[in-house]
Amino acid sequence: MRVTSSRIKRIRPSSLMWPARFLLIVSLLSRSASAFYIEQELYEPGLSAGSECRMEDSSWGVCTPLPECPYRIKEVLAGQRSATTTRGRCSFEHTTEIVCCPLWDVTSSSKQTTTTTTTTTTTTTTQAPFTNYVRPAEEACQEYDNEISGKNTEKVTTNIIGGETVKQGEFPFAVALGFWGTGLDAKKVVYDCGGTLITLRHVLTAAHCINNMDERKPFEVRIGSVNLNDRNEYTQHIGIVEWISHPDYRRNSVYNDIALLRLRRAVDTSRTVQPVCLNYLPLNNLASYANSSLIATGWGNIDIDGERGSDLKKTHNLSFVNRNDCNQYYKSWSSKLRRGVDENTQLCVIDRSLTQRSDSCQGDSGGPLIFITKPGAANSVIGVTSTGQSCGSSVPSIYTSVYPYLDWIESIAWPREYAAWQSRLGA
């Protein structure tokens, strides 16, 4: 950026807004008794301390307060940097210039120290200010985990058809998709699909909920209340402004049955409204999850006869079914599953209970399959409810696996972060 003299003001040394250590360096260099200070408002808000940045040679650096970056201090001592130098500048924090510092310089001189305390011991470890290869979904998950840590959130208990009613705040990311009715109900709102809040403005759902033969699309989301008939302070109704089906989804099949919705505005977070983590790890060995807690939620049918539900339900006793066994159940679906169940992009899940089975049904489409981790931590969505043969039967349901579509999801939900992550991988 070119700075003209009309935008610069001359001030006394006593009022210079530079760090004390920098002023000491300037005095050691026997600079003139007066100096120039560029008005801070000339600069756009930039990168904060700890952010990644590019050095002049295109290598990666980290934004660091100038007095803590020996590399930039050497530039000052060599007369290569002054108050008017914008090269290598990230931003200002109050009166301190934040500069782009080489990684090798930061990690050797100004690493951040974090302390982890347990009930029995205290361990101090030194870490670099950021991790180069954390993908956006993982970074968001860490943020969500920190948000709910220590908060008064409902504990998820492990029990749709035969499902158990959810407590308020138990699944604060569960979303109901509102459609206009048809026929005599054309002026009524019906909630025919579910979804999952993954950012403050993005909902994950099934592609067939927004791209179908009936040409019906949801126009709003409802979040914050577990009962669709409730009108309380928890409930938020937010319009949808963008419907994004996966580009490889086709209406006549159940492959790539995944979509994103962009909301008109960000949700207001609370105890009953929070985004959830996306699974960012490959499910290489489903057998290793045999004893893990899997839960599906939905507002769909509550009995086999098709009675619609108004309360959010959760399943229990869910477990994975391998591809070969799952394909045996879906032999008659040759038109929709031409390649059989795709073990890379689809999950087959069943309730193995011998008594009353809890299972996903019509109306649960688009809702989450959730992997329950430790109590009080952020859980993760590993699947999106796609299809099944019948409710509460011995036939497994099919879910679209989240992990294989993570690049596509991140490029839409976190575009800048995703571009930066891809750049780091290619660097």
Beta strands, then each sheet from edge to edge (+ up, - down):
strand 1: 8-11
strand 2: 35-38
strand 3: 52-54
strand 4: 60-65
strand 5: 89-93
strand 6: 96-102
strand 7: 112-117
strand 8: 122-127
strand 9: 164-165
strand 10: 174-180
strand 11: 189-197
strand 12: 202-205
strand 13: 220-223
strand 14: 236-245
strand 15: 259-263
strand 16: 277-278
strand 17: 293-298
strand 18: 313-314
strand 19: 318-321
strand 20: 346-351
strand 21: 368-372
strand 22: 380-387
strand 23: 397-401
sheet 1: 1+ 2-
sheet 2: 3+ 4- 6+ 5-
sheet 3: 7+ 8-
sheet 4: 9+ 18- 17+ 21- 22+ 16+
sheet 5: 9+ 18- 17+ 21- 22+ 23- 20+ 19-
sheet 6: 10+ 11- 12+ 15- 14+ 13- 10+
end
